[in-house]
Amino acid sequence: MVDYSKIKCCDVKVSDLNQIVAIENNSHFSPWPKKSFEGSINAKNIFKVFLEKEKIIGYYIALIAQDQCELLNITVIKSSQNLGLGNFFLKHLIYFCEVRKVANMFLEVRVSNIAAIRLYEKNGFNELGVRYNYYKTLHGKEDGLMMGYTFD
């Protein structure tokens, strides 16, 4: 059971990047390279890290332009997956966007990532379309599902 009151959220620091890249590499088939994380920092994207006992347990990166948000990356450390942390991180981003009067949020997810798709649907995201052959796999490519959320 996760004690959410003990999870701290803060903006990423450059000194966090090696730990984040390690989490990314351990969590994804096709992980972002360090350069992509550095680019997100330099672009001043919304880049939040979540800590438990001063250890990074996950993060999200989002781009907000005017009243639109695109969720670029959301990751929970492998040892803490399936405990509800992804939901906690996503709700944090949704609240962050509500406060900033965002109208819509968009994301894409591998069609094979059923757990993530269910998480997004549970939080009010709807399917918008498909990006065919968008993600690399061991045996070629797979489609990316585009999803959207509209704020009230």
For each residue, the residues with C-beta under 8 A, 3 or more apart:
1: 83
2: 7 80 83 84 85 88
3: 6 7
4: 7 88
5:
6: 3 52 53
7: 2 3 4 50 51 52 57 85 88
8: 50 51 52
9: 48 49 50 51 92
10: 48 49 51
11: 47 48 49
12: 16 17 20 37 41 47 48 49 59
13: 16
14: 17 38 41
15:
16: 12 13 19 20 49 56
17: 12 14 20 21 34 37 38 41
18: 21 22
19: 16 22 23 56
20: 12 16 17 23 24 37 49 56 59
21: 17 18 24 25 31 32 33 34 37
22: 18 19 25 26
23: 19 20 26 27 56 58 59 75 77 78
24: 20 21 27 28 31 32 37 73 75
25: 21 22 28 31
26: 22 23 77 78
27: 23 24 31 75 76 77 78 81
28: 24 25 31 32 75
29: 136 137 138
30: 135 136
31: 21 24 25 27 28
32: 21 24 28 36 37 73
33: 21 36 37
34: 17 21 37 38
35: 38 39
36: 32 33 39 40
37: 12 17 20 21 24 32 33 34 40 41 47 61
38: 14 17 34 35 41 42
39: 35 36 42 43
40: 36 37 43 45 47 61 72 73
41: 12 14 17 37 38 44 45 47
42: 38 39
43: 39 40 63
44: 41
45: 40 41 61 62 63 72
46: 60 61 62 63 64 93 96
47: 11 12 37 40 41 59 60 61
48: 9 10 11 12 59 60 61 89 92 93 96
49: 9 10 11 12 16 20 56 58 59
50: 7 8 9 56 57 58 59 85 88 89 92
51: 7 8 9 10 54 55 56 57
52: 6 7 8 55 57
53: 6
54: 51
55: 51 52
56: 16 19 20 23 49 50 51 59 77
57: 7 50 51 52 76 77 80 85
58: 23 49 50 74 75 76 77 80 85 86 89
59: 12 20 23 47 48 49 50 56 73 74 75 89
60: 46 47 48 71 73 74 75 89 90 92 93
61: 37 40 45 46 47 48 71 72 73 74
62: 45 46 69 70 71 72 93 96 97 105
63: 43 45 46 69 70 72
64: 46 68 69 97 100 102
65: 68 70
66:
67: 101 102 103 104
68: 64 65 102 103 104 105 106
69: 62 63 64 93 97 102 104 105 106
70: 62 63 65 105 106 107
71: 60 61 62 74 90 93 105 106 107
72: 40 45 61 62 63
73: 24 32 40 59 60 61
74: 58 59 60 61 71 86 89 90 93
75: 23 24 27 28 58 59 60
76: 27 57 58 80 81 83 85 86 89
77: 23 26 27 56 57 58 80 81
78: 23 26 27 81
79:
80: 2 57 58 76 77 83 85
81: 27 76 77 78 85 86
82: 115
83: 1 2 76 80
84: 2 87 88
85: 2 7 50 57 58 76 80 81 88 89
86: 58 74 76 81 89 90 116 119
87: 84 90 91 119 122 123
88: 2 4 7 50 84 85 91 92
89: 48 50 58 59 60 74 76 85 86 92 93
90: 60 71 74 86 87 93 94 119 120 123
91: 87 88 94 95 123
92: 9 48 50 60 88 89 95 96
93: 46 48 60 62 69 71 74 89 90 96 97 105
94: 90 91 97 98 105 123 149
95: 91 92 98 99
96: 46 48 62 92 93 99 100
97: 62 64 69 93 94 100 102 105 151
98: 94 95 101 102 151
99: 95 96
100: 64 96 97
101: 67 98
102: 64 67 68 69 97 98 105 151
103: 67 68 150 151
104: 67 68 69 148 149 150 151
105: 62 68 69 70 71 93 94 97 102 125 148 149 151
106: 68 69 70 71 128 146 147 148 149
107: 70 71 120 125 146 147 148
108: 131 134 144 145 146 147
109: 113 116 117 120 144 145 147
110: 113 116 135 142 143 144 145
111: 117 130 142 143 144 145
112: 142
113: 109 110 116 117
114: 117 118
115: 82 118 119
116: 86 109 110 113 119 120
117: 109 111 113 114 120 121 145 147
118: 114 115 121 122
119: 86 87 90 115 116 122 123
120: 90 107 109 116 117 123 125 147 149
121: 117 118 124 125 126
122: 87 118 119
123: 87 90 91 94 119 120 149
124: 121 149
125: 105 107 120 121 147 148 149
126: 121 147 148 149
127: 145 146 147
128: 106 146 147 148
129: 146
130: 111 143 144 145 146
131: 108 134 143 144 145 146
132: 143
133: 140 141 142 143
134: 108 131 141 142 143 144
135: 30 110 141 142 143 144
136: 29 30 140 141
137: 29 140 141 142
138: 29
139:
140: 133 136 137
141: 133 134 135 136 137
142: 110 111 112 133 134 135 137
143: 110 111 130 131 132 133 134 135
144: 108 109 110 111 130 131 134 135
145: 108 109 110 111 117 127 130 131
146: 106 107 108 127 128 129 130 131
147: 106 107 108 109 117 120 125 126 127 128
148: 104 105 106 107 125 126 128
149: 94 104 105 106 120 123 124 125 126
150: 103 104
151: 97 98 102 103 104 105
152:
